[in-house]
Amino acid sequence: MTDETMKPKRRSRVHRDGSKSADFESEIVEVATRLFGEKGYAGTTMTAIAKAVGIDQSSLYYWFPSKDALLDRILCGSNAAGSFDVAEGEDADASAYLYALAYRDTLNLCRMPIDYFELELAASKGGARFKSFFASYEQLVQRVHEVIARGVASGQLVSDDPWMSSLSFLVVNEGVQHRYHQMKKGFDPFHDLFDGSFETRSAEAYAHLAARDGLSMLVVDLASIGQARERAQAHGWLA
């Protein structure tokens, strides 16, 4: 029996129990997002996704031909910081703009269903896996370098190597999002540092932490970081 004969004649819109779905694609994406978050990308199979949705696996493959394609769909729009439009006043306010870049990048990474490190590992398995996401990330790297270089030239920031500073700046984001994903799974060696409230454990709180720490490596005066956050908020760059 060939693969073609095994496939249904059309995309099924009916669950195995006979109930219908108004938007099967969105339902599959929602279920896969939850399973990726709970079990990790490597630990989640298409069989498990189909079972959780309540459809045959052959029907699932009609909507998404592979697990990679499904994760690509989920990642669509992630790392929006990479395409963050150059805002008016960026050149005159490099520290506020960098704060916004770090905040937006970390927040997006925290909101992904899997840890960025797991995504890198999956991408390393070969081929052009998740090409769109990593192309966006390359844009972010370029943007961070450009802003740091301009900030150094204007005297707002300090760095003897803007490229290496860009690397360190983004590594902070990656490390903080990793701690967030670990916290969500119950592995949190820093739990005593928080007061236990939802607000201090939110993705937004972790994003502000990354922005503050990343900027602390570059500004002349650490007291200016709070002001950079306020200006970024005023510019609308944290939206």
C-alpha positions, -999 to +999 in steps of 0.1 A: +000+000+000+015+034-010+014+066+011-011+081-014-036+053-009-033+056+029-042+093+028-078+104+031-094+119+000-098+153+017-089+171+048-110+157+076-130+182+097-146+156+119-131+142+151-130+105+156-159+108+180-180+123+152-179+159+165-170+186+140-144+214+143-150+249+129-112+255+127-092+222+127-059+239+119-061+263+148-072+234+171-042+213+160-018+243+166-033+249+200-029+212+211+006+209+196+016+241+214+004+227+247+022+193+242+054+209+231+054+230+262+046+200+285+068+173+269+093+193+247+097+191+210+117+159+209+093+142+234+062+150+214+051+128+185+027+133+157+008+103+170+004+120+204-008+152+188-034+134+166-046+115+197-050+146+217-068+164+189-090+133+184-083+126+148-065+099+128-028+105+123-033+104+085-057+133+088-031+152+108-006+148+080-030+164+056-030+196+077+007+195+086+031+172+066+056+170+094+063+179+130+088+205+117+060+221+096+038+223+126+064+239+148+072+263+119+035+273+120+036+279+157+068+299+154+053+321+127+055+357+141+079+347+169+110+367+175+092+398+162+120+418+177+141+408+146+117+428+124+112+456+149+109+487+127+134+515+132+116+539+153+119+577+152+144+588+177+164+555+177+197+573+169+192+598+197+181+572+223+202+541+218+199+528+253+161+530+253+159+513+220+183+485+231+162+480+262+131+476+240+150+451+217+160+429+247+126+431+262+107+422+231+132+394+221+131+378+255+094+380+258+089+363+225+114+336+234+095+330+267+062+328+250+074+301+226+062+266+235+098+253+237+131+266+250+152+284+225+181+260+233+158+230+224+149+248+191+186+252+183+192+216+190+163+205+167+176+228+140+211+213+142+198+179+131+202+190+095+185+207+065+170+241+066+148+235+096+130+265+110+148+287+084+123+316+087+127+319+125+165+319+124+165+344+095+145+367+117+170+361+145+199+371+122+180+404+115+179+409+153+216+403+156+224+429+129+200+454+145+215+451+179+250+455+165+240+486+145+224+502+176+254+494+198+279+508+173+259+540+169+255+543+207+293+540+211+300+565+184+277+590+201+291+584+235+259+569+250+273+534+253+307+518+260+321+489+241+355+481+226+340+455+203+303+461+193+301+426+177+312+408+209+289+431+229+260+421+206+268+385+213+269+390+251+237+411+249+217+384+232+232+356+253+216+373+283+182+371+266+187+334+258+198+326+293+169+344+309+143+327+287+159+293+295+154+300+332+118+310+325+111+278+306+127+258+334+107+276+360+075+267+341+085+230+343+092+233+380+130+234+378+138+267+394+169+270+416+162+307+421+127+303+436+137+319+469+146+351+451+109+358+442+081+367+464+058+340+450+034+364+432+023+357+396+036+391+385+072+385+395+072+351+377+056+363+345+072+363+311+071+401+312+091+402+344+118+379+330+119+401+298+125+432+319+152+413+338+170+405+306+167+440+293+181+455+325+210+431+327+219+433+290+220+471+291+240+471+323+270+459+302+269+489+279+257+520+297+281+545+313+258+550+344+238+521+358+213+545+372+203+554+336+188+519+330+156+528+348+153+559+327+159+540+295+130+517+304+108+547+310+117+563+277+112+530+259+077+528+274+070+564+264+081+558+228+057+528+226+086+504+220+076+479+246+042+473+231 
